[in-house]
């Protein structure tokens, strides 16, 4: 990396881009009732969010690999431009069908904003500084988690829902300008080969798989259509892996999985993604459906998680200079497991302060573990494959969340209140304990691996 890079400006650009991605989910969810009231098409309500997440899952590893081929700056610029175009078009939508299509475009761009900031941090900073930067990035997610619902409600009530999309434009432009003028990279000029066949088979396979999960969540049993989609996904993934093992510049280099840190981090990332999405969805449901409190208090219950996560991320960075990554991740996931065990002990009389203690523990555990895993992936590869490595790690986290919400939904009762709901959520929480224990075992394979072994320029 060229020494002319202005690190502070690069960090500021990445923080802005990360904030746009982080706030998008919560701010749109808050505005959806008003959007449906204006545009109609309530049957497409969930697709406004689902199609955005689908696009992110597909485009994340694609942008990661293309950044290795053509450079971070150009792919970041393309990604942000697509995201802003999708934002503008979403704000101009005159029907729910249009909004779904434009959210797809926005999600494709968001894939770059989801993974490239972490890749660039790996390029610009040394091992010791990468963890500190992850703490800052986590802080942005925490702030967005708090500010998103408040900002969404304020904009919808005082201006118009259109502006939750328009507001992205000035921030995105500032981020682009800062990164373009501050990040210097030397890209070797030679003809690049894009893995079109791999990208196409991956997109078809993942779309079929996630659509099958969406239908499974809605219907709660396997139908002929769902089975067909799962077969298409399985055949497609098999074909994708065959293609990746043979092309010159694979979208997903299978050689990455020969690296111990990456293999273990992606497996653990998948499990933690599953746990995270279940906690995010089902604790508020418990507060409202079992305890019988209002939506505001369900938000208050989740608030400590947004605070302890970034604090633990900063602590994780400091610990990395003193102890092994394996020890930090095992410690963090053990705290998550203890928090999940606390969820199992919830009952209808559990008071909000006790629930807040549990969510604080869970947020702290995620801050410790995911920060360490992210830095491990960043630091275990050289520049030319770092984009693909981070894309793969983020892909597995996203898949864990997508699969988690669908699979855990199979145990959720149709009755969303009372003792029936309480029993079904206890079952889900016990599954989370088991998954956390599996993640501890997985992370334990890194015990003894020193962070210093990963220091790369």
C-alpha positions in Angstrom: 0.0 0.0 0.0 1.3 3.4 -1.0 2.5 5.5 1.9 0.6 8.5 0.5 -2.7 7.1 1.8 -4.3 9.5 4.3 -5.5 7.1 6.9 -7.8 9.5 8.9 -9.7 10.5 5.8 -10.0 6.9 4.7 -11.4 5.9 8.1 -13.9 8.7 8.0 -15.1 7.7 4.5 -15.5 4.1 5.7 -17.3 5.0 8.8 -19.8 7.0 6.8 -20.3 4.1 4.3 -20.7 1.7 7.2 -23.3 3.9 8.9 -25.4 4.1 5.7 -25.5 0.3 5.5 -26.1 -0.2 9.3 -28.9 2.3 9.5 -30.7 1.2 6.3 -32.3 -1.9 7.9 -33.8 -0.3 11.0 -34.8 3.0 9.4 -36.7 1.3 6.5 -38.4 -1.2 8.9 -39.7 1.8 10.9 -41.1 3.5 7.8 -42.7 0.4 6.2 -46.2 0.9 7.7 -46.4 4.4 6.2 -45.0 3.2 2.9 -47.6 0.5 2.6 -50.3 3.0 3.5 -49.2 5.3 0.6 -48.3 2.7 -2.1 -50.6 -0.2 -1.2 -49.3 -3.7 -2.1 -49.3 -5.0 1.5 -48.6 -8.5 0.2 -45.1 -7.3 -0.9 -44.4 -5.9 2.6 -41.8 -8.5 3.5 -40.2 -8.5 0.1 -39.1 -4.8 0.4 -36.7 -6.0 3.2 -36.1 -9.6 1.9 -35.0 -8.7 -1.6 -32.5 -6.1 -0.2 -31.0 -8.8 2.1 -30.9 -11.3 -0.8 -29.0 -8.8 -3.0 -26.5 -8.2 -0.2 -25.8 -11.9 0.3 -25.2 -12.4 -3.4 -23.2 -9.3 -4.1 -20.9 -9.3 -1.0 -18.5 -12.1 -2.2 -18.7 -10.8 -5.8 -17.5 -7.3 -4.8 -14.9 -8.8 -2.5 -13.3 -10.7 -5.4 -13.6 -7.9 -7.9 -11.8 -5.6 -5.5 -8.9 -8.1 -5.6 -8.9 -7.9 -9.4 -9.5 -4.2 -10.0 -8.6 -2.5 -6.7 -10.6 -1.4 -3.7 -11.1 2.2 -4.8 -12.9 1.5 -8.1 -15.1 -1.2 -6.7 -16.0 0.9 -3.7 -16.9 3.7 -6.1 -19.1 1.4 -8.2 -20.8 -0.1 -5.1 -21.6 3.2 -3.5 -22.8 4.6 -6.9 -25.2 1.6 -7.3 -26.4 2.0 -3.7 -27.1 5.7 -4.2 -28.9 5.1 -7.5 -31.0 2.5 -5.8 -31.7 4.9 -2.9 -32.8 7.7 -5.3 -35.0 5.4 -7.3 -36.5 3.9 -4.1 -37.4 7.4 -2.9 -39.1 8.0 -6.3 -41.2 4.8 -6.2 -44.8 5.1 -7.2 -45.8 1.5 -6.4 -44.6 -1.4 -4.2 -43.5 -3.3 -7.3 -41.2 -0.4 -8.2 -39.9 -0.2 -4.6 -39.1 -3.9 -4.5 -37.1 -3.6 -7.8 -35.2 -0.5 -6.7 -34.4 -2.0 -3.3 -32.9 -4.9 -5.2 -30.6 -2.4 -6.9 -29.8 -0.7 -3.6 -29.0 -4.1 -2.0 -26.5 -4.9 -4.8 -24.6 -1.7 -4.0 -24.9 -2.4 -0.3 -22.9 -5.6 -0.8 -19.8 -3.4 -1.5 -20.5 -1.3 1.6 -20.8 -4.4 3.7 -17.5 -6.0 2.9 -15.1 -3.5 1.3 -14.6 -1.3 4.4 -13.2 -4.3 6.3 -11.0 -5.2 3.4 -9.6 -1.6 3.1 -8.9 -1.5 6.9 -6.9 -4.7 6.4 -4.9 -3.0 3.6 -4.3 0.4 5.3 -3.5 -0.6 8.9 -1.1 -2.9 10.7 -2.4 -5.9 12.7 -2.3 -3.9 16.0 -4.4 -1.1 14.5 -7.0 -3.3 12.7 -8.6 -4.4 15.9 -9.0 -0.7 17.1 -10.6 0.1 13.7 -13.0 -2.8 14.1 -14.0 -1.3 17.4 -14.9 2.0 15.7 -16.9 0.2 13.0 -18.8 -1.7 15.7 -19.5 1.6 17.4 -21.1 2.8 14.2 -23.4 -0.2 14.1 -24.3 0.4 17.7 -25.2 4.0 17.1 -27.1 3.1 14.0 -29.1 0.5 15.9 -30.2 3.2 18.4 -30.6 6.1 15.9 -32.3 4.2 13.1 -35.7 3.7 14.6 -35.7 7.3 16.0 -34.6 8.9 12.8 -37.0 6.8 10.7 -40.0 7.7 12.9 -39.0 11.4 12.9 -38.5 11.6 9.1 -41.8 9.8 8.4 -43.8 11.9 10.9 -42.3 15.3 10.0 -41.3 15.2 6.4 -42.0 12.1 4.2 -41.0 8.5 4.0 -39.3 9.3 0.6 -36.5 11.1 2.5 -35.3 8.0 4.4 -33.9 7.1 1.0 -32.9 10.6 -0.2 -30.9 11.2 2.9 -28.3 8.6 1.8 -27.2 10.8 -1.2 -25.2 13.6 0.5 -23.5 11.1 2.9 -22.6 8.7 0.1 -21.2 11.5 -2.0 -19.0 12.7 0.9 -17.8 9.2 1.5 -16.9 8.7 -2.1 -15.0 12.0 -2.3 -13.0 11.3 0.8 -12.0 7.8 -0.2 -11.2 8.7 -3.8 -8.9 11.5 -2.7 -7.3 9.8 0.3 -6.7 6.1 -0.7 -3.7 5.4 -2.8 -3.2 1.9 -4.3 -0.9 0.5 -6.9 -2.8 -1.9 -9.2 -0.8 -4.0 -11.6 -2.1 -3.3 -15.1 -2.9 -6.5 -16.8 -5.9 -8.2 -18.4 -8.3 -9.5 -15.7 -10.5 -12.5 -16.1 -13.9 -12.3 -14.4 -15.5 -15.5 -13.2 -18.9 -14.9 -14.9 -20.0 -18.5 -14.8 -19.2 -18.7 -11.1 -21.1 -15.5 -10.3 -24.1 -16.7 -12.3 -24.4 -20.1 -10.8 -23.8 -18.7 -7.3 -26.5 -16.1 -7.8 -29.0 -18.6 -9.0 -28.2 -21.1 -6.3 -28.4 -18.7 -3.4 -31.6 -17.1 -4.8 -33.2 -20.5 -5.0 -32.0 -21.5 -1.5 -33.1 -18.2 0.2 -36.4 -18.2 -1.6 -37.0 -21.8 -0.4 -36.3 -20.7 3.2 -38.7 -17.7 2.8 -41.4 -20.0 1.7 -40.6 -22.5 4.4 -40.9 -19.8 7.0 -44.3 -18.8 5.6 -45.7 -22.3 5.2 -44.0 -24.1 8.1 -43.7 -27.4 6.1 -41.9 -28.6 3.0 -44.0 -28.4 -0.2 -43.2 -29.7 -3.6 -42.2 -26.2 -4.7 -39.8 -25.8 -1.8 -38.2 -29.2 -2.4 -37.7 -28.2 -6.1 -36.0 -25.0 -5.1 -33.7 -26.8 -2.6 -32.7 -29.3 -5.3 -31.9 -26.5 -7.7 -29.8 -24.9 -4.9 -28.0 -28.1 -4.1 -27.2 -28.8 -7.8 -26.2 -25.2 -8.4 -23.8 -25.1 -5.4 -22.2 -28.3 -6.5 -21.7 -26.9 -10.0 -20.4 -23.6 -8.5 -17.8 -25.5 -6.5 -16.8 -27.5 -9.6 -16.4 -24.2 -11.6 -14.4 -22.5 -8.8 -11.9 -25.4 -8.7 -11.1 -25.0 -12.4 -11.2 -21.3 -13.4 -8.2 -19.1 -13.3 -9.6 -16.3 -11.1 -12.4 -17.9 -9.1 -15.0 -15.7 -7.4 -14.5 -17.8 -4.2 -10.9 -19.2 -4.1 -11.3 -22.6 -2.5 -7.6 -22.4 -1.5 -8.7 -20.0 1.2 -10.2 -22.9 3.2 -6.7 -24.4 3.5 -5.9 -21.5 5.9 -6.9 -22.5 9.4 -7.9 -19.1 10.6 -10.3 -18.5 7.7 -12.0 -22.0 7.9 -12.6 -21.7 11.6 -13.7 -18.1 11.5 -16.2 -18.7 8.7 -17.7 -21.7 10.5 -18.0 -19.7 13.7 -19.3 -16.7 11.8 -22.1 -18.8 10.4 -23.1 -20.1 13.9 -22.9 -16.6 15.4 -25.0 -15.2 12.5 -27.7 -17.8 13.3 -27.6 -16.9 17.0 -27.6 -13.1 16.4 -30.6 -13.0 14.1 -32.7 -15.2 16.5 -31.9 -13.0 19.4 -32.6 -9.8 17.5 -36.1 -11.0 16.4 -37.2 -13.1 19.4 -36.3 -11.1 22.5 -38.6 -8.2 21.4 -41.3 -10.9 20.6 -40.9 -12.3 24.1 -41.2 -8.8 25.7 -44.4 -8.0 23.8 -46.0 -11.5 23.4 -45.1 -13.2 26.7 -44.4 -10.4 29.2 -47.2 -8.3 27.7 -45.2 -5.0 27.5 -45.2 -2.5 24.7 -42.9 -2.1 21.7 -41.0 0.8 23.3 -40.0 -1.4 26.2 -38.9 -4.2 23.8 -36.6 -1.6 22.2 -35.3 -0.6 25.6 -34.6 -4.2 26.4 -32.4 -4.5 23.3 -30.6 -1.2 23.9 -27.7 -2.6 26.1 -26.6 -4.8 23.3 -25.9 -1.8 21.1 -23.8 -0.3 23.9 -21.8 -3.2 25.1 -21.0 -4.6 21.6 -18.7 -1.6 20.6 -17.2 -1.4 24.0 -16.2 -5.1 23.9 -14.9 -4.6 20.3 -12.5 -2.0 21.6 -11.5 -4.3 24.5 -11.0 -7.1 22.0 -8.5 -5.0 20.1 -6.5 -4.3 23.2 -6.5 -8.0 24.2 -5.2 -9.1 20.8 -1.8 -7.5 21.5 -1.5 -9.6 24.7 -3.2 -13.0 24.1 -4.2 -15.4 21.4 -7.2 -14.9 19.1 -8.5 -18.3 20.1 -8.6 -17.3 23.8 -10.5 -14.0 23.0 -13.1 -15.7 20.8 -13.7 -18.6 23.3 -14.1 -16.0 26.0 -16.5 -14.0 23.9 -18.6 -16.9 22.8 -18.7 -18.3 26.3 -20.4 -15.0 27.4 -22.9 -15.4 24.5 -23.6 -18.9 25.7 -24.2 -17.7 29.2 -26.5 -15.0 27.9 -28.5 -17.6 25.8 -28.7 -19.8 29.0 -30.2 -16.7 30.7 -32.8 -16.5 27.9 -33.8 -20.1 28.7 -34.5 -19.1 32.3 -36.9 -16.2 31.3 -40.5 -16.5 32.4 -43.6 -14.3 32.0 -42.7 -12.4 35.2 -39.1 -11.7 34.3 -38.5 -7.9 34.7 -37.0 -5.7 32.0 -33.8 -4.8 34.0 -32.9 -8.5 34.2 -33.6 -8.9 30.5 -31.3 -5.9 29.8 -28.5 -7.6 31.8 -28.8 -10.6 29.5 -28.8 -8.5 26.3 -25.8 -6.6 27.6 -23.9 -9.9 28.1 -24.8 -11.1 24.7 -23.7 -7.8 23.0 -20.4 -7.9 25.0 -19.8 -11.5 23.8 -20.4 -10.6 20.2 -18.2 -7.6 20.4 -15.3 -9.7 21.7 -15.6 -12.6 19.4 -16.7 -11.2 16.0 -14.0 -8.4 16.2 -11.3 -11.1 16.8 -12.6 -13.3 13.9 -12.7 -10.3 11.5 -9.2 -9.3 12.3 -8.0 -12.9 12.0 -9.5 -13.2 8.4 -8.1 -9.8 7.4 -4.7 -10.6 8.7 -4.3 -14.2 7.5 -4.0 -13.4 3.8 -2.1 -11.0 1.5 -3.6 -8.1 -0.4 -4.5 -10.0 -3.6 -7.0 -12.3 -1.9 -8.1 -10.2 1.1 -11.2 -9.0 -0.6 -12.3 -12.6 -1.4 -11.5 -13.6 2.1 -13.6 -10.9 3.7 -16.3 -11.5 1.2 -16.4 -15.2 2.1 -16.5 -14.4 5.9 -19.3 -11.9 5.5 -21.2 -14.3 3.2 -21.2 -17.0 5.8 -22.4 -14.6 8.5 -25.2 -13.4 6.2 -26.2 -17.0 5.4 -26.2 -17.9 9.0 -28.7 -15.1 9.6 -30.8 -16.0 6.6 -30.9 -19.7 7.6 -31.3 -18.8 11.3 -34.5 -16.8 10.9 -36.1 -19.5 8.7 -35.1 -22.5 10.7 -35.8 -21.1 14.1 -39.2 -20.0 12.8 -40.1 -23.6 12.4 -40.3 -23.9 16.2 -42.3 -20.7 16.6 -45.9 -21.1 17.5 -48.7 -19.6 15.3 -50.1 -18.0 18.5 -47.8 -15.1 19.2 -48.8 -14.6 22.8 -49.2 -16.4 26.1 -47.9 -19.8 27.3 -47.8 -21.3 23.9 -45.4 -18.6 22.6 -43.4 -18.9 25.8 -42.8 -22.7 25.3 -41.9 -22.3 21.6 -39.4 -19.5 22.4 -37.8 -21.5 25.1 -37.2 -24.2 22.6 -35.6 -21.7 20.2 -33.4 -20.4 23.1 -32.3 -23.9 24.0 -31.2 -24.4 20.4 -29.2 -21.2 20.6 -27.4 -22.5 23.7 -26.4 -25.7 21.7 -25.2 -23.6 18.8 -23.2 -21.4 21.1 -21.5 -24.5 22.6 -20.7 -25.6 19.0 -19.2 -22.2 18.3 -17.0 -22.5 21.5 -15.7 -25.8 20.3 -15.0 -24.4 16.9 -13.2 -21.3 18.2 -11.3 -23.6 20.6 -9.4 -24.9 17.6 -7.6 -21.5 17.5 -6.4 -21.7 21.1 -2.6 -21.2 21.1 -2.6 -19.4 17.8 -0.9 -16.1 18.4 -2.1 -12.8 16.8 1.4 -11.9 16.1 1.7 -14.7 13.6 -0.9 -12.8 11.5 0.9 -9.5 11.3 1.0 -8.6 7.6 1.6 -5.3 5.8 
